[in-house]
Amino acid sequence: MKVKKLPLLDIIITSLQAGKYPSQIAREQKVSKQKISYYIRKLKEEGLIKKIGYGVWETNFYLNQVANSVRGHAFMWKVKNPKRFNWENLTKKRKIKITKQRNKTIRIILNERKIWLCEKNIIIYEPESFFGRTSIETKKFAVLRLLKIINKLEENLGISLKHKEGYIFKVARQHYSLVKNSLAIQCNENGEKINVYNKEGLWFLIDNSYNLEEAETVNPNTAMIDNIGVQNYFNSHKETGWKVTPKFTLQTINGLTRTQVMNAENIVKHQRVLDEMLITLKKIQKSLDAKKKEEI
């Protein structure tokens, strides 16, 4: 029997959990230390691992859960400003390093997050991933992180971003993935790619950027709802053991059609019998009526 080798990222995660150092992992896997360091950096950027001490790593809880847990990532938030701010003066006063974009928009880096200070909104890019049982749960985790970043931004700039009704924000971009998805696993094993478009553009794809084998919804407006639908679809198939195939559906429809035809034919036959019985009853009644007249 051929033993399937684990993907390198899975090996790195489990090795870090076991307390191994990058140099040790590189030596055991016969790859360069630079390659291991590169993947560790990517895993950290995605929020999949976190260093909590010398040689001690914390891995995301949901990585050890069943297939089809959801990863929410690539969040881009728009936070509405309660008033117009002079960002250049504020950042200069607070000695915050800035970068000016081509359209003269000021960008800063806060807690490893890119933040654009615009006239009407503040744009915050969230580089980390959030894991949950559903897309709704992962978005809640992302919102909690956003609120922390907003508070940190207020503290650093010496401003308040609250309106009378509180913070006003919306998501400008969001991606949700079903982790270790069965379709994604099959496609990646066969070297196949799937990109599904609708009238609004790309909304579903198979992705394996971090060896998580994901079925991903990416529409900026509907990604969360789309993910719920996709998750329900795969869960439903899992519950029925993938028995509801196109062949099964056609056979079921054909069976129902045949049953309906048989029922219709039986109804016609029954109606004929009833009609014949009615004619016979009428004849009997007519005969009885004639006999009564004779007796009178």
URSULBEL-V368365 format. One record per pair of residues at least 4 apart in sequence whose ideal C-beta (glycine too) atoms are under 7 Angstrom apart, sorted by the first residue. I is the first residue (numbers start at 1). J is the second residue. Records with the same first field share a line. If there is no record, write none. Layout:
I: J, J
//
This chain:
6: 10, 11
7: 211
8: 12, 29, 39
9: 13, 39, 43, 210, 211
10: 14, 211
11: 15, 29
12: 16, 25, 36, 39, 40
13: 17, 49, 59, 63
14: 18
15: 20, 25
16: 20, 49, 57
17: 57, 59
19: 55
20: 24, 25
21: 55
22: 26, 33, 36, 37, 40
23: 27, 33
24: 28
25: 29, 36
26: 31, 32, 33, 36
31: 35, 36
33: 37
34: 38
35: 39
36: 40
37: 41
38: 42
39: 43
40: 44
41: 45
42: 46, 210
43: 48, 49
44: 49, 50
45: 127
46: 73, 128, 129, 210
47: 60, 128, 129
48: 59, 60, 63, 129
49: 57, 58, 59
50: 57, 58
51: 57
52: 56, 57, 58
59: 63
60: 131
61: 131
62: 69, 131, 132
65: 69
67: 179, 180, 181
68: 178, 179, 181, 231, 234, 235
69: 131, 133, 179
70: 131, 132, 133, 134, 135, 138, 176, 177, 178, 227, 231
71: 129, 131, 138, 177, 179, 212, 214
72: 129, 130, 135, 138, 139, 142, 174, 176
73: 129, 175
74: 173, 174, 175
75: 126, 142, 171, 173, 174
76: 123, 125, 171, 172, 173
77: 124, 126, 146, 169, 171, 172
78: 121, 123, 169, 170, 172
79: 121, 122, 124, 150, 161, 167, 169
80: 120, 121, 168, 169
81: 85, 120, 121, 122, 161
82: 161, 162, 163
84: 119
85: 90, 159
86: 90
87: 91, 106, 117
88: 92, 106
89: 93
90: 94, 157, 159
91: 96, 98, 106, 108
94: 156, 157, 158
96: 108, 156
97: 108
98: 106, 107, 108
99: 107
100: 104, 106
101: 105, 107
105: 116, 118
106: 117
107: 114, 115, 116
108: 115, 117
109: 113, 114
110: 115, 149, 152, 153, 156
111: 149, 152
112: 127
113: 124, 125, 126, 127, 149
114: 125
115: 122, 123, 124, 153
116: 122, 123
117: 122
118: 122, 123
124: 146, 149
126: 142, 145, 146
130: 138, 141, 142
131: 138
132: 137, 138, 141
133: 137
134: 228, 231
135: 139, 176, 224, 227, 228
136: 140, 224
137: 141
138: 142, 176
139: 143, 224
140: 144
141: 145
142: 146
143: 147
144: 148
145: 149
146: 150, 169
147: 151
148: 152
149: 153
150: 154, 161, 167
151: 155
152: 156
153: 157
154: 159, 160, 161
161: 167
162: 166, 167
163: 168
172: 220
173: 220
174: 220, 223, 224
175: 216, 218, 223
176: 216, 217, 223, 224, 227
177: 207, 212, 214, 215, 216
178: 214, 215, 230, 231, 234
179: 212, 214
180: 185, 212, 213
181: 185, 213, 214, 215, 234
182: 186, 234
183: 187, 206, 215
184: 188, 206, 208, 213, 214, 215
185: 189, 213
186: 190
187: 192, 193, 194, 206
188: 208, 213
193: 206
194: 205, 206
195: 202, 205
196: 203, 204, 205
197: 201, 202, 203
198: 203
200: 219
202: 218
203: 217, 218, 219, 222, 226
204: 217, 226, 230
205: 216, 218
206: 215
207: 214, 216
208: 213, 214
215: 230
217: 223, 226, 227, 230
218: 223
219: 223, 226
222: 226
223: 227
224: 228
225: 229
226: 230
227: 231
228: 232
229: 233
230: 234
231: 235
232: 236
233: 237
234: 238
235: 239
236: 240
237: 242, 244
240: 244
243: 248
244: 248, 249
246: 250
247: 251
248: 252
249: 253
250: 254
251: 255
252: 256
253: 257
254: 258
255: 259
256: 260
257: 261
258: 262
259: 263
260: 264
261: 265
262: 266
263: 267
264: 268
265: 269
266: 270
267: 271
268: 272
269: 273
270: 274
271: 275
272: 276
273: 277
274: 278
275: 279
276: 280
277: 281
278: 282
279: 283
280: 284
281: 285
282: 286
283: 287
284: 288
285: 289
286: 290
287: 291
288: 292
289: 293
290: 294
291: 295
292: 296
//
